[in-house]
Amino acid sequence: MLRIAFAGTPQFALPALRALLEAPHRVVGVLTQPDRPAGRGRELRASPVKLLAAEHGLDVAQPDTLKTAEGRESLVAWQPDLLVVVAYGLLLPKAALQLPRLGCLNIHGSLLPRWRGAAPIHRALLAGDAQTGVTIMQLDEGLDTGPTLLERSRPIGAHETAGDLHDALADLGAAALVEAIDGLAAGTLQPRAQPAEGVTYAAKIEKSEARVDWNHPVAELDRKIRAFNPWPIAETTFAGETLRIWRASIADASGSAGAPGTLLGVGADGLRVACGQGVLAVSELQRAGKKPVAARDFANAVRIDGQRFGA
């Protein structure tokens, strides 16, 4: 039985922590980021990982940094054999990486070395990757550069959003993590250096990227709308106001149907919009200050004849 410390913060980390709690190992403590202001009242809110840890009576530490001896006090006191890090949000300095006897393991949401960095799920969708997956890796001082233990892949569905992939990879990663820990403890899994070829970087998503340019091909816009759901949500303009596009699909991959952004009417698949190449069917959208609605409800509420998105 290994003594395992866990470091994580958001929803993505929950399946991994649950899997560790069900495994034949002992979770000796949990690191998570400090409570943050949230909501309209800006009241302090605990992270999802902290809430789950509290349910199970786990010791929780919330240092602002691990770069100081004070910030590492709890980790030192727990004396873990292994530290598991899943979307923690704080950099681990060398002094922290060297504390556990078996080092530090991380679940990364891509098939390394593709999509190192902050937003691998979004970037895989934006790039049109046919598949993605998770990599269980050992942490070093680089950006997702450490040796890998195992990978698990899955195809990216034609209609999957970043939210869909997030949940699927969280579950896939949790199962792979337990398998990797067991293999590491038994000596049946050996770390492998990442190949030098095929390295790409998944830069953090910026809200400014969410604006839709209707001059682009429909396949690219379809990927963008899926990649930015549930955040930051693709957006355009209509009649002088901002409009958010939650869901869409490709109605015509290559045809030309008018000036980009032109509204072509409502079909069974949604509100059809001309793109630089092809036609997009928008099925769910949201006007400023209102709730998301189906395309037909939107078309019934406004005049769409002769109108354009993004004009």
N, C-alpha and C positions, 0 to 999 in steps of 0.2 A: 504494500500500500504506500503510495506516494503522498507526501505533504505538498499540496498545490495551493499557491496563491493565485488570485484572479484579478486582472485589471481590465475594466470595461466601463462603458458609460451608457450608450444608447440602446434602443430596441434590438438592433442587430446582434448585440452581445448576449441577449437573454437565452436563446436556445443552447448556446455553448455552456453557459453557467448551469442551466438545468441539467444538461448532459453530464457535466462533471459531478453534480450533486447526486446523480443516479449511478455513477460509476463507482467501482470498488477502490476509491481513493478518498482522501480527506481534504476538503477545502478549508484551509486554515485562516483565510482572511481575504478581504476584497478591497481593492483600490478602485475608486471612482472619482470623477471630477466633483469639485465643490458644488453645492446647490446653487442654481442660477435663477435670476428673476424671470418670470414667465407670465403670460396672460395679460389681460388689460390692467389688472391690479398690480402687476409686476411683483407678485409675491414670490418668495424663494420656493423653488420646486426641486425635489430630489430627483436624481436620475432614475431611469427604469432599472438599472442594475442595483442601485442602492435599495430600491423598494423590494426587489426580489431577495436581496441579501438579508434584509430585515425580516422578511417572512420566514426565513430559515435560521434566524438567530446567529448569523455570521458576523464576525468582527469586521467593521468597515472603517477604512481610513480615507480621507479626502484632502490630501495635500495639494497645495497650489503648484508645487513643483517637486520633482524627485532629484533635482540637481544639488540639493543641500542634504547634509547629514540628518538634519531635523525632519526633512520631508521623507526620508527613507527609514525613519525610526520603526514604523509599524512593520514594514517589509523585513527588516532585520530581526525584529522580535518574533515574527512568525516562523522564521527558519525554514522556508519552503525548499523542497527538492526541485521544484519547477514553478516558474511563473508563466501563466497563460495570459496573453494580451489580446483582447478583441475590441477594436474600435475604442480604445481608451481615450485618445485625444491629447495625451501629454507625451513628450519625447522622453525616452528612457536613456539616461546617460550611462556611460561605461560602468560606473560604480553600481548602478542598479542592475545592469545586465549580468554582471559577474556575481551577484549575490546567490542565486539559486544554484545548487550543485549540478543540475542538468540543464541549466540555462533558461532561456525564455522562448516560448512558442507563440506564434501568431497565426490567426486565420486571416488570409488575404483573399478578397473577393475577385480574383482573376487567376488565370493560368500563367503564372510568372515564367519568364520575365516580361510578358505582355501586361501593360497597364500597371506599372508600379505607381504608387502615389495615392492621392486623396479620393479620387472619384472613378474607380475602375468600372463600376457597374454602368454609370452614365456614359463613360467614354466608349465602352464596348458597344452599347446601343447606337450611339451617334456614328460610330465607324462602320456599322453594319456587320459586325462580327457574327459568324454563323453559330459559334458556340462560346461559352464562358465556363466558369467553374470556380473552385476554391483551391488554394494552395496552403498547406500547413508548412510553415517555415520557421527556422530559428532566427531570432532577431540579432542583428549586429548594429553598429553605429550608423550604417548607411540607410538610404530610403528604400526599404523593401529589397535589399540586396543580399540578405542572408541566405544560407544554404536551405534547401527544401527537403522535406521528409516524404510527403506524398501529395498527389493532386487528385481531384475528382472533377470530371467535366460534365457538362450538360448542354444540350442545344438551346439556342435562344428562339423562343416562339415568335411567329410572325406578328402577333398582337400583344406580346408581353411589354409591360411598362417597367420603368426602373423600380417601382414599388413591388411589382410581381417578382422580379428577379431578386430584389433585396431579401424578401421573405424566403424564397426558394434557396438562395445561397446561404442564408443564416442557418437553415435546417441542414443543408448538405454539409456545411462547415462544421457543425456541431458533431455530426456522426463521424466525420473524417478526423476531427480533433481527438476523440476518444480512441479511435483506431491508431492514430499516430503516437499517442502517449503510451498505449500498451506496447506498441512495437519498439518505442524508444527504451522503455523500462526493461523489456525482454532482450534487447540487443539485436532484434531482428530487422530493425529499420536503421539505416545509416544516412546521415545528412549528405546531400549532393549539392555541389556548387551549381549556381544558376549558369546557363549558357551565356556567352558574351553576345551572341546574335539574337535578334528579335526583341530587344529592349524597347519599350515605349513607355511614355509617362502620362498618367491620368491627372491632369491639372485640376485643381478645385473648380467646381462649377460656379460661375458668376451669374447673378441675376440678369445682367445685361445680355447674356447669351440667349435669353428666352424669347427675344423678339423674332417673329417669323418674317422671313423675306420670301414673298410669294414668287419671286423670279427664279427660285431654286427648283430643282426637279422634285416631283411628288414623293419619290422614294426617300429623299433626304429629309423632307418635311415630316413625313410619317415617322421616321426614326427620331426626329427631334421632339415631336410631341410625346412619344412614348418615353424617351429618355428624361424628359423634364416633368414627368408625372410620378410622384406627387409634389415635387419641388424642383424648380421654381414655377412651373406651369408655363407652357408656351403661350405667348400673347401676341395680339395684333391690335389694330384699331378699326373701329366701325362707327361712322357718323360722328367722329370727333371724340369718341370715348374708347378707353382700353377694354379689350375683350380677351378673356382667357380661354384657351382651347384645351379641354381635358382629354378628349378622346376623338380619334379619327382613324380612317383607314384609306387604303388606296382604291379609288374607284376606277381609274384608268391610268395605267403605268406610263403610257407614251403619247397619248393623243393630245392635240392642241385644241383648246376650246374657248379662246379669247384672251384678253389681256390678263396677266397674272393678278390674282386677287378677285377677279370677277365672280359674283355669286350666280350660279347656274341653275338654281332651283333645288327643291328638296326631293330626294328619292328615298327608297326603303332603307338605304345605308346611311342617310344623313344629308346635311346641307352640302351640296357640291360646289367646290371652289376651284377655279382654274389656277394652275401653277405654271412655272416656266416650262415645264414638261410634264404632262399628265394632269389628272384631276384628283383632288383630295375630297373625301367625304367626311365632313365634320359631324360627329354624332352627339357630342356633349360639349357645351360651352357655357360661359358665364359672363354676364355683363357686370360692370363696376357696381359694387354695393349690393349685388343680388346673388342668389344661390345658383349653382350650376343647373342647367336644364337641358332637356333633349332638343335636338336641332329643330324638330317640327314645332315645338313650343316656342322656340326663339323666332322662327319664321312667321308664326301666327301673331307674334307681339310687335313685330317691326315690318317695315316695308323693305323687301330685299330686291325687287325688280330693278335691274340696272345699277345696283349698288356694288361696291368693291370693298374687300378687306384690305387694310393697309394703305388706302388711298389718302 
